[in-house]
Amino acid sequence: MALSSHPWAEKLPLLYDHLWARLIQGVGDRHTPARHPTLVTVSENGMPQARTVVLRGADKQAATLAIYTDIHSEKVNALSATPVAALHVWDAGEQLQIRIKANVTILTGESVSEQWQRLPEHTRSAYSSSPAPGEPIADSLAYTKTPDKSAFAVLWLDIQAIEALHLGQCHRRAAFKRTDNWAGQWLVP
């Protein structure tokens, strides 16, 4: 078996640890691929909806992730109807694709006060009571956003499964599931 330039991809526990290291790094480092994953939800009419989000929290022990959003966004409507999502990260430097399946809880109000307080003032304007994201406007800049704490929500992703695909010299694919305590299973790439 050929050795890869990425030894973390050769053993399930090392790969699992590496996935989490990349996710955790994405929370604090805006220049890493995990900082801006793609979140996929199911719209109210059953269609998949994908968008880039900012990863704001990652807890390996609890197997949870956090994403901030405006309560008026389409993703909140979709998650209210169908509280599951997928998250996708492509890390070109590591030749690593991370796919995550999660149950999602929408947190608002006092339960997210601490996160709101930590947001810089300029970032708070992304969470506004009016106009709602996606609302039609007459001109590209015909809107103003006033920070509104009641419009701030945290999407709490309770991870159920993580799949990794490493495209090194020898391709490797593995799945890790909450149901087997993240032991991992190799899969055909």
N, C-alpha and C positions, 0 to 999 in steps of 0.2 A: 504494500500500500504506500503510495507516494505521500510524503509529508508536505503539508501546505505551509505557505508563508504566514498563515494565520493559525497557530497551534490551538487557539481557543475553539476552533471549529471541529477539532478532532475527537472530543469527548463530550458527552451530553452535559455533565455538570459544568464544565468550563464554558460551553456554549450558552447555557442558561444564565450563568453569571455575567457573561459578556453582553447578552441581550439587555439585561437589567442595567449594566454599567452604561451602555449607550443611551438607554431611556433616561436614567438619572442625570447623565451629562446634558441631555437635551433640555432639562428643566432650567439649568443655570447658564448654559452657554448658547447664545443665540446663533452661533456659527456652525453648530453641529446639525446633521440631518434630522435627528429626533426632535429638535426644537419645533419643527413645523411639519408634523405628520398630516396625513390625509385621513379625515374622519368620514366614515360612510354610515348613513342612516337610511331608513326606509320611510319614504314620504307617506303622507296620509292616503294617497291613491296607489300605494304599493310600489312606487318606482324608487330605485336606488338614487341617493343624493350624496355626492362627494364634495368635500371642501377642505381647504387647508386651514388648520387651526394652530394654536400655540399651546404646547405642552407646558403646564404650570405646576404639576406635581407628579411625583413617581415614588411609590412606596413598595419596595420589593417584598418585605415581610408580609404586608397585607395584600399584595398583588393588586394594587389600585393605581389609577392615574387620575389626574384632575385637569380639566380644560375649562377656561372661563368663557362665558358667552353672554349675549344680550338676551334677556327673557323673551323678547319679542321676535327673535330670529326663527326662521323656518325649521332649523334643527331642533329647537325646543318643542315646537308643535309636533314634529315627527317623533321625537323621543317620548313625548307625553302619550302618544297613541301606541307606539311600539318601542318599549324601553331597552332596545339592544342596539349595539353599534359595532362596527369594525374600524380598526385603526391600521394604517399602512405607513411604513417608513422604508424608504430606499436610501441606503447608506453606500454611496458609490465608492468611497475610499476604502471601506471594509468589504466591498462586494457582498453586501448583506441586505436581504429583504426581511423585514419583520412584519408579520401580520398578527393582529390581535383581535379576539372576539371578546366582547364584554357586555354585561348587563349595566344599564346606566340609570343612575338616580340624579334627579335635578334638584339641587340645593339652592335655596333662596333665603332672603330675610336675615334674621339674627344668626342663623347657622353659617353664613358666609361673611359676617361682619369683619372678622379678623383678616380675611383675604382682601376685602375692600379697602381696609385701612392701610394695607401694605402697598396698594397700587399707587404709582406716581400720579399726580394730578392730571397730567396730560393724557395718561392712559385711561383714566376714568371716563373721559368723554366718549369712549367707544360704547358705553352703556348708558343709553338715554331713553327717556319715555316717549320721545317723538322726534323725528319720524322713525318708524320701525324699519329695520334692515329689509331691503328688497322692495320697499314702497316706491312706486313710480314718482319721478320728479321731472320738472320741465327742462332743467339744464343740469349738466354734470355736477355742478357745485351748488345747486339750489337747495341747500339744507344747512341746518345748524344742529349741533349735538350738544346738549347740556347734560353734564354728569347727573345721573339719577341712581342712587344706591338701590332703589326698588327694581331697577331694570337689570341689575347684576345677578348672574346665576353661575353656579359651578356645576359642571357635568362631572359626576363622580363615576368613573368606570371601574367596575368590579370585574377584573379579568377572569375569564373562564378558560381561555386557551391562548397560547402564543405559538406561532409557527415561524420557523427560521429557514431561510434558503440562502446558503453561502455559495457563491459562484466563483470559487477559487479554482486552482488547477484541477482539483477533483471536486465536483459539485457535491454538496451535502445538504440534506433537508431533515428537519426534526420538528416534532410537535411536543408541546408541554401542556398538560391539562391540570386544572385545579383538582379534578376528580381523582387523579392518581398522585396528588401532592407534588406535582411538577417533576416527576421522575424522568419524563421524556421518553420519546420513541423515535428511532430513526425511520425515515420515510424515503421512498425512491424520489429523487429530485425530478 
